[in-house]
């Protein structure tokens, strides 16, 4: 998604400000509809608040006439739909604003360079190639490019497997336990992490569409346990004197899926 850097008249700038404002507000609305409510702790929806703040910032930059800030915000907010190759996003923006926004314009250009190289060399190459492969498969635009991309990914996988086989094993710095809900729809993990200088133990919950921490302490504590009392209740066993790292939630939800958290503290 490229923006022109050429000089514009006052009228041109005002028109572009209005265009960007409309697209940004529609983008924020789209993202909020799909993500707000996906991970709420103790009644606080950090994702919803984030998008509310994005809306306020958009209006502020519009009033200030900051084209550069609006352009950067649009780049940042559309990274998610780009990486997911969200084909519905562009239709939503057009229906809401009348403007056309091609999420994949820059990825298409970079794809040409990847195909010329005949190899996926960087993480960005891999993201662009993966995105465009999905887009081309869904739209049926260019079967020849689809075939070439599949070949490049097979070539990349072969190289990675060969590299992994020859690499020296590295010591693990994360130890993890897992507990699955009785209905099999959610998972808990208890993770102990260290880099040799800092250490922490934390409990996370994995919903269908969101993942996040619900309890965290400093230090390695293999005695911390997390289990399912039932499909809607988690029990975390810990010690009262452990130092918390910012979070000890009593309830967590993802949309209509509400989970209560009980603590047994020795």
C-alpha positions in Angstrom: 0.0 0.0 0.0 2.0 3.0 -1.3 1.4 6.7 -0.7 2.6 9.4 -3.1 5.3 11.7 -1.8 4.8 14.4 -4.5 3.8 17.9 -3.6 0.1 18.6 -3.4 -2.1 21.7 -3.4 -4.1 22.7 -0.3 -7.2 21.3 -2.0 -5.5 18.0 -2.8 -4.2 17.7 0.8 -7.7 18.3 2.2 -9.2 15.7 -0.1 -6.5 13.2 0.9 -7.1 13.9 4.6 -10.8 13.2 4.2 -10.1 10.0 2.3 -7.6 8.7 4.8 -9.9 9.6 7.7 -12.8 7.7 6.1 -10.7 4.7 5.4 -9.1 4.7 8.8 -12.4 4.9 10.7 -13.8 2.1 8.6 -10.6 0.0 9.2 -10.8 0.6 13.0 -14.5 -0.3 13.0 -13.8 -3.5 11.0 -11.0 -4.6 13.3 -12.9 -3.8 16.4 -15.9 -5.8 15.2 -13.6 -8.8 14.7 -11.3 -8.5 17.7 -13.0 -6.6 20.5 -14.2 -9.0 23.2 -11.8 -11.7 22.2 -9.8 -11.5 25.4 -11.4 -9.7 28.4 -9.9 -10.0 31.9 -11.9 -9.0 35.0 -14.3 -7.0 32.8 -11.5 -5.0 31.1 -11.3 -5.2 27.3 -7.8 -3.9 26.4 -8.4 -4.6 22.7 -11.6 -2.5 22.6 -9.9 0.3 24.4 -7.0 0.1 22.0 -9.3 0.6 19.0 -11.2 3.4 20.8 -7.8 5.2 21.2 -7.0 4.6 17.6 -10.2 6.3 16.6 -9.4 9.3 18.9 -5.9 9.6 17.4 -7.3 9.4 13.9 -9.6 12.4 14.6 -6.7 14.3 16.2 -4.3 13.8 13.3 -7.1 14.8 10.9 -7.8 18.0 12.7 -4.0 18.7 12.8 -3.7 18.0 9.0 -1.1 15.3 9.7 -1.1 13.3 6.5 2.1 11.6 7.5 0.6 10.4 10.8 -2.6 9.1 9.1 -0.6 7.3 6.4 1.6 5.6 9.0 -1.5 4.6 11.1 -3.1 3.1 8.1 0.0 1.1 7.3 0.1 -0.2 10.9 -3.5 -1.1 11.2 -3.7 -2.9 7.9 -0.8 -5.2 8.7 -3.1 -7.8 10.3 -5.5 -8.0 7.4 -2.5 -8.1 5.0 -0.8 -10.9 6.9 -4.0 -12.9 7.1 -4.7 -12.3 3.4 -8.1 -11.0 4.5 -10.1 -10.8 1.2 -13.2 -9.4 2.9 -11.4 -6.3 4.3 -11.2 -4.5 0.9 -14.9 -5.1 0.2 -15.9 -3.8 3.6 -13.8 -0.6 3.1 -15.3 0.0 -0.3 -18.9 -0.6 0.9 -18.4 1.7 3.9 -16.5 4.6 2.2 -16.7 4.2 -1.5 -12.9 4.2 -1.7 -10.8 1.3 -3.1 -7.9 0.1 -1.0 -5.6 -2.6 -2.4 -4.0 -4.3 0.6 -1.7 -6.4 -1.5 -0.3 -3.8 -4.0 3.2 -3.7 -2.4 3.2 -7.5 -1.8 2.4 -8.0 -5.5 5.5 -5.9 -6.5 7.7 -7.7 -4.1 6.4 -11.0 -5.3 7.8 -10.3 -8.8 11.3 -9.9 -7.3 10.9 -13.1 -5.3 9.9 -15.0 -8.5 12.9 -13.5 -10.3 15.3 -14.6 -7.6 13.7 -18.1 -7.7 14.1 -18.4 -4.0 12.5 -17.4 -0.7 15.4 -15.9 1.3 14.0 -13.7 4.1 11.2 -13.7 6.6 9.6 -10.9 4.6 9.9 -12.9 1.4 8.1 -15.8 3.2 5.3 -13.5 4.5 4.8 -11.9 1.1 4.9 -15.2 -0.8 2.5 -16.9 1.7 0.1 -14.0 1.5 0.1 -13.8 -2.3 -0.2 -17.6 -2.6 -3.3 -17.6 -0.5 -4.8 -14.6 -2.4 -4.0 -16.1 -5.8 -5.4 -19.5 -4.8 -8.7 -17.9 -3.6 -9.1 -15.6 -6.5 -7.8 -17.9 -9.2 -5.9 -15.0 -10.8 -2.7 -16.6 -12.0 -2.4 -20.4 -11.8 1.2 -20.3 -13.1 2.3 -18.1 -10.2 0.5 -20.4 -7.8 2.5 -23.3 -9.2 5.8 -21.4 -9.0 5.1 -20.3 -5.4 4.3 -23.9 -4.3 7.6 -25.0 -5.8 9.5 -22.2 -3.9 7.9 -23.1 -0.6 8.8 -26.8 -1.1 12.3 -25.7 -1.9 12.4 -23.5 1.2 11.1 -26.3 3.4 13.7 -28.7 2.1 16.5 -26.2 3.0 15.1 -25.6 6.5 14.9 -29.3 7.2 18.5 -29.8 6.1 19.6 -26.9 8.2 17.7 -28.1 11.3 19.2 -31.6 11.0 22.8 -30.2 10.9 22.3 -27.6 13.7 23.7 -28.2 17.2 20.9 -28.7 19.7 20.3 -25.6 21.9 19.3 -25.7 25.6 15.6 -25.1 26.1 14.7 -22.0 28.2 11.0 -22.7 28.4 9.3 -25.6 30.3 5.6 -26.0 29.8 2.7 -28.0 31.2 -0.7 -28.2 29.5 -4.2 -28.9 30.7 -7.2 -29.3 28.3 -10.7 -28.4 29.3 -13.2 -31.3 29.8 -15.0 -30.3 26.6 -11.7 -30.0 24.7 -12.4 -26.4 23.6 -9.8 -24.5 25.6 -6.3 -25.2 27.0 -4.2 -24.0 29.9 -0.4 -23.8 29.9 1.9 -23.3 32.8 5.2 -22.0 31.5 8.6 -21.5 33.3 10.8 -19.1 31.3 14.4 -18.0 31.9 17.2 -16.3 29.9 19.8 -17.0 32.6 19.3 -13.6 34.2 15.6 -13.2 34.5 12.9 -15.8 35.2 9.2 -16.1 35.4 6.4 -18.5 35.8 3.0 -17.8 34.2 -0.3 -19.3 33.4 -2.0 -18.7 30.1 -5.3 -19.7 28.6 -5.8 -20.5 24.9 -9.2 -19.9 23.5 -10.2 -20.6 19.9 -9.5 -17.1 18.7 -7.3 -15.6 21.5 -4.5 -16.4 23.9 -3.3 -14.5 26.9 -1.8 -14.7 30.4 -4.1 -14.9 33.5 -1.5 -15.2 36.3 2.2 -14.5 36.5 5.1 -14.5 39.0 8.8 -13.8 39.0 11.1 -16.7 39.4 10.9 -20.4 38.4 8.2 -22.2 40.4 7.5 -25.8 39.3 5.0 -26.2 42.1 2.5 -23.8 40.4 -0.3 -25.8 38.9 -3.3 -25.0 36.8 -6.2 -27.3 36.2 -9.9 -27.3 35.1 -12.5 -27.7 37.8 -15.1 -27.8 35.1 -15.6 -26.2 31.6 -16.1 -22.8 33.1 -13.7 -22.8 36.1 -9.9 -22.8 36.4 -8.1 -23.6 39.6 -4.5 -22.2 40.1 -2.4 -23.6 43.0 0.4 -21.3 44.1 2.1 -19.8 47.1 1.1 -16.5 48.8 4.6 -15.2 49.0 5.4 -15.4 45.3 6.0 -12.0 43.7 3.3 -11.2 41.1 4.2 -9.9 37.6 1.3 -7.6 37.0 -1.5 -10.1 36.7 -3.7 -12.3 38.9 -7.1 -12.3 37.2 -10.3 -13.7 38.6 -12.2 -14.0 35.4 -11.4 -14.2 31.7 -13.6 -14.3 28.7 -13.5 -14.6 25.0 -16.7 -13.3 23.5 -19.5 -15.3 25.2 -17.1 -17.9 26.7 -16.7 -16.8 30.4 -14.2 -18.6 32.6 -13.9 -18.0 36.4 -10.5 -18.4 38.1 -10.1 -19.8 41.7 -6.8 -19.7 43.6 -5.5 -22.1 46.2 -2.6 -20.2 48.0 -0.5 -22.1 50.5 
